């Protein structure tokens, strides 16, 4: 088992490295056939990583549940890929591949920490995927989405107020409410409604008055989150607002003004909330407060250091020593057992996903849809940065989860829906492009017929 575990470290790194390399080579492929061959190779790599990873966990822990979860995950991946190709031929399969690889790494690492949590995560992800298949159709059919500006704002503010009023304090913050035995973190879904509000408002009018109104409504969202001491999500909302307003207006003074205001608000939060001060103190010198607020940071750093470049081997480390390792500290757990090279490749896949979303947004002509895509992409990128930066002591911990990888039903559901929305926008643009090409061809044929008619 020791030899097998040591060999598996190299095998996993080779697989993830090839997948990551294919991610970036995709953009250089000119023919559709070459791109599809690349997509199929990525699919095979994902299945190989899942099968070998869960098999290794089974050999270590002798629980048949790992093999059952492995088979279920691979079948889920195959069905998802097949349905995307058949239902939406114009979908970005690279984006789907990235989503499934990140989900798969999450399933694998969560199962290593808790098999029951991994099964729960899978059920939620599969349910969200079923809903996600309807999203592109809704985007194509629901032409009235840009007109629901204030409905998005009301739903978002109402949801956050509900959390503020009803949620219990957990980890120093009010994050979620329990409904019928299910725990819902509504701020994850508000990430979608806020972006839709900002996109609708700025697409209709990108004047200074509209930008100020957009910022004011976003500030209300952020203020409610600050009262709930959910400062990580507040920072995600704040960053998305700055980027959307800047892209809509093209004026640099707006984001600069926002950054100045945000910096002032951060200072006020430091003096107003003991929870914030404790995290800043732990960030500056976690060893000085090792027994209290610095414990998670120190354990995370120990895990990253213990893993080195190649990792200790799946099932051979002690990621359970890291508090909430399956949630906001899962990156440290991955570094410990799968290694620094594997973790870097994981980050490169996240970066590729963000760049792909930005690329899709740049190809969209409709301003509303363009701003929706760029807003969602910004939220995704800043969430990855906050999670990884907090674990590595680059910035203070925020309690944010790593999208698609960390354990958390609301988080994985909102991210899958976010990707489905981006896919819907991409498909809509591709359909429009095909229609435009068809009209050009028809116009060319009409010109030929007119020319033939003139020539007798």
C-alpha positions, 0 to 999 in steps of 0.5 A, spaced: 500 500 500 505 504 501 508 503 494 502 504 491 500 510 494 507 513 493 506 511 485 499 514 485 502 521 487 506 522 480 500 519 477 495 524 479 500 529 478 501 527 471 493 527 470 492 533 472 498 536 469 495 534 462 488 536 463 491 543 465 495 543 459 489 541 454 485 547 457 490 552 455 492 549 448 484 549 446 484 556 445 490 555 439 486 549 436 483 552 429 479 546 427 472 544 430 475 536 430 481 538 433 478 541 439 473 535 440 479 530 440 482 535 446 475 535 449 475 527 449 482 527 452 480 531 458 473 527 459 478 521 459 483 524 464 477 526 469 474 519 469 481 516 470 482 521 476 476 519 479 476 511 478 484 511 481 483 516 486 476 513 489 480 506 488 486 508 492 481 510 498 477 504 498 484 500 499 486 504 504 479 504 508 476 498 506 469 502 505 465 499 499 462 506 499 468 509 496 467 504 490 459 506 490 461 513 490 466 512 484 461 509 480 456 514 481 460 520 480 463 517 473 456 515 471 453 522 473 459 525 469 458 521 463 450 523 463 452 530 464 457 530 458 452 526 453 446 531 455 450 537 454 452 535 447 446 532 445 441 538 447 446 544 446 451 542 441 453 549 441 455 549 448 462 550 451 464 543 452 471 546 455 467 550 461 463 543 462 469 539 463 472 544 467 466 544 472 466 537 472 474 536 474 473 541 479 467 537 482 470 531 481 476 533 485 471 536 491 468 529 491 474 526 492 477 530 497 471 531 501 470 523 501 477 523 504 475 527 510 467 524 510 464 519 506 457 521 508 458 529 506 461 527 499 454 523 498 450 529 500 455 533 496 454 529 490 446 529 491 446 536 491 450 537 485 446 532 481 440 536 483 443 542 481 445 540 474 438 537 473 436 544 474 441 547 470 439 544 464 433 548 463 437 554 464 439 555 457 432 554 454 430 559 459 435 564 457 433 563 450 425 564 451 425 569 457 426 575 453 424 580 459 429 578 463 433 585 462 426 588 464 426 585 471 431 590 474 428 592 481 425 585 482 432 582 482 434 588 487 428 586 492 429 579 492 436 579 494 435 584 499 429 581 502 433 574 502 439 577 506 434 581 511 431 574 512 438 571 514 440 577 518 433 576 522 433 568 522 440 565 522 443 563 528 450 565 529 456 560 526 463 562 527 462 569 529 457 570 523 450 569 521 450 565 514 444 561 513 437 559 515 434 552 516 428 550 512 425 544 513 431 540 516 435 543 510 440 549 511 440 554 506 446 560 505 441 565 501 447 569 500 450 564 495 443 565 491 443 573 492 450 573 488 446 571 482 440 576 483 445 582 484 449 581 478 442 581 474 440 587 477 447 591 476 447 588 469 439 590 467 440 597 471 447 599 467 445 596 460 439 600 460 443 607 462 450 607 464 450 615 466 453 617 472 446 617 476 445 610 474 452 608 476 450 611 483 444 608 483 447 601 482 452 602 487 447 604 492 443 598 491 449 594 492 451 598 498 445 596 501 446 588 500 453 589 502 451 593 509 446 587 510 452 582 510 456 587 514 451 587 519 451 579 519 458 579 519 459 575 513 464 580 510 467 575 505 461 575 501 460 582 502 467 583 499 465 579 493 459 583 492 463 589 492 468 587 487 463 585 482 459 592 483 466 595 481 467 591 475 460 591 472 460 599 473 467 600 470 465 595 464 459 598 463 461 605 463 469 605 461 470 610 466 476 609 471 474 614 476 468 610 478 472 604 480 477 608 484 472 612 488 469 605 489 476 602 492 477 608 496 470 608 499 471 600 500 478 601 504 474 606 508 469 601 510 474 596 511 477 600 516 471 602 520 469 594 520 476 593 523 474 597 529 466 596 529 467 588 529 471 584 534 470 578 529 474 582 524 479 584 529 480 577 531 481 575 524 486 580 522 490 579 529 490 572 527 493 573 520 498 578 522 501 573 527 497 566 527 502 563 532 501 568 537 494 566 538 495 559 536 490 556 541 484 561 539 483 564 532 490 563 529 489 555 530 486 554 523 491 558 519 497 555 523 494 548 521 493 550 514 500 552 513 502 546 517 498 542 512 501 545 506 508 545 508 507 537 510 505 536 503 511 539 499 511 539 491 508 532 491 504 531 497 504 525 502 499 521 498 492 520 498 489 517 505 496 518 508 496 525 511 492 528 516 487 533 513 482 532 519 487 536 523 485 542 519 479 546 522 473 545 517 478 542 512 472 540 507 469 547 507 474 554 507 480 550 508 480 545 503 485 547 499 490 546 504 487 539 505 489 538 497 496 541 498 497 536 504 495 529 500 496 531 493 501 536 493 503 543 491 504 541 483 497 538 483 494 545 487 497 549 482 494 545 476 487 546 480 488 554 480 490 554 473 484 550 472 480 555 476 483 561 472 482 558 465 474 557 467 475 565 469 478 567 462 473 562 459 467 566 462 471 573 460 472 570 453 465 569 452 462 575 455 467 579 450 463 575 444 456 577 446 453 583 443 447 584 448 450 589 453 445 586 459 448 579 457 455 581 457 455 585 463 451 578 467 457 574 464 462 579 466 459 580 473 458 572 474 466 571 472 468 576 477 464 573 483 467 566 481 474 569 481 474 573 487 471 567 491 477 563 489 482 568 490 479 569 497 479 562 499 486 560 497 489 567 499 486 566 506 489 559 507 496 561 505 496 567 509 496 572 504 490 575 506 486 574 512 481 569 512 474 570 510 470 564 511 469 563 503 468 556 500 472 554 494 467 554 488 465 547 486 471 544 490 469 545 497 463 542 501 457 546 501 450 545 498 448 552 497 455 554 494 456 548 489 448 549 487 449 557 486 456 555 482 453 550 477 447 555 476 452 560 474 456 556 469 449 554 466 447 561 465 454 563 462 453 557 458 446 559 456 449 566 454 454 562 450 449 558 446 445 564 445 451 568 442 453 562 438 445 561 435 445 568 433 452 567 430 449 562 426 443 566 424 447 572 422 452 567 417 445 564 414 443 571 413 449 573 409 449 567 405 442 568 403 444 575 401 449 573 397 445 568 393 440 573 392 445 578 389 447 572 385 440 571 382 439 579 381 446 579 377 444 573 373 437 576 372 440 583 369 445 579 365 439 576 362 
